Amino acid sequence: MKILGKKSLSSVVMVFLCILLILCIIAILAGGIFIIRNFEFFTKDLLSETYILIYLSAIPALIMIVQFLQIFNTLKNEKIFEKQNVKRLSISYISSIIIGIMYAINVLLIYFGVNIPDEGYFIIYPLANVALAIIFLIFGIGIVVLKEIYRKAIEYKDENDLTI
């Protein structure tokens, strides 16, 4: 299967990212409405604040999805080495790190102040937050490395274009 161009892997990934974008927008809107309608629930204890942090983590996720859509659009259009993609990768890694930090803060909030009555819930919820924090932090670091490789490749391409 082709990676670049129309009817390629990048086109398939773009469809998947568009679906994710729509779902993320729906989740942000529905979550916002739910929080506004149940505001007294979300201000009564620290557990509610962890829910709000999870909700707010959807905003950098939305930003990251938009950046990846733009990157894959350049791949679909076979414009691989655009300098703008380095900026998009920078925005993506910052968004990923922010999400990781938000989930790490959730873990701290859970262990230092939330009174959770169900023991199974107390084990699963923090572990899921720890896992997500680690995943997004490592993902962010991976994007930084990819961004630097991409930036260097653009430098070499520009240098090569000047020598011809």
ABEGO torsion letter per residue (X at the ends): XBABEBGBAAAAAAAAAAAAAAAAAAAAAAAAAAAAAAAAAAAABAAAAAAAAAAAAAAAAAAAAAAAAAAAAAAAAGBABBAAAAAAAAAAAAAAAAAAAAAAAAAAAAAAABBBABAAAAAAAAAAAAAAAAAAAAAAAAAAAAAAAAAAAAAAAAAAAAAX
